[in-house]
């Protein structure tokens, strides 16, 4: 049974059929929001950055939101395997007690950042000549900027109802903010109807920008006073770009987008989770290669499913069981990395790739 599923847009599919997939082909790598789901592809990400890409030397743009931003910040360091391993271990070992969860989430998130994002790591990201790191947050408008959690809940309901009318209605609730380092290979801006700001990373704003990209409304406080960014409150970038669609934020001028992902499909924005009829059309993923676990791999995980944030509730009185399951998912994900390397290096990937 195969562990890995590989899907590609039309241009990417044709390229792989003709040429296979080489690390030289990649000009951008995207990382999705999804909290604990990332543990399912930890080993895949680690293999890509610490092994496969080392055979090439071109500049590559990285773009992520929430945990996707966290993992790509680790990938942009001098030792990506080491940084990702520290991130995964810290994420698995989060612990929550009692009822005052909101404050604990902020504390635990900062502890996670502390483990893999010290001063030296920040310097490595900013001076990396190979990987141009990008992450996105949303600048909140109206009620979404309020610090009161009850008002934020009202704002979230309003945003959900507006989203049913179409994604363009988010314009009155959110502004996308893309933070970036280096000299991007591709052109990053807003290519949908959402107002978008571009802010360069500095030593003073990088950590707060990454933190804002994962600051979940209601559950966590928003982040303000980010150096270089417009005044305002910044929250989780996944609200707009849950599984970021490359064509929404990036004009790919050359090469392919590699998208390691825990699903075999993309959910455009967080509110689209509740509208399953909204599918991302394959024409919007023309030069994208989506790589993730097969159904067979997922069935072999504890409980036959991918870890997620709800496990904190499912195993509230049994934290050791949650940690055990998440650790197994992390360790098994190494199989995904091994299979990807074998397929790409052997050329067998052409026979395995499917059309998105």
Buried (B, 14 or more C-beta within 10 A) or exposed (E): EEBBBBBBBBBBBEBBEEEBBBBEBBBBBBBBBBBBBBBBBBBBBBBBBBBBBEEEEBBBBBBBBBBBBBBBBBBBBEBBBBBBBBBBBBBBBBEBEEEEBBEBBBEBBEEBBEBBBEEEBBBBBBEBEBBBBBBBBBBBBEBBBBEEEEBBEEBBEBBBEBBEEEBEBBBEBBBBBBBBBBEBBBEBEBBBEBEBBBBEBBEEBBBBBBBBBBBBBBBBBBBBEBBEBEEBBBBBBBBBBBBBBBBBBBEBEEBBBBBBBBBBEBBBBBBBEEBEEBEBEBEBBBBBBBBBBBEEBBEBBBEEEBBBEEBBEEBEEEBEEBBBBBBBBBEBBBBBBBBBBEBBBEEEBBEEBEEB
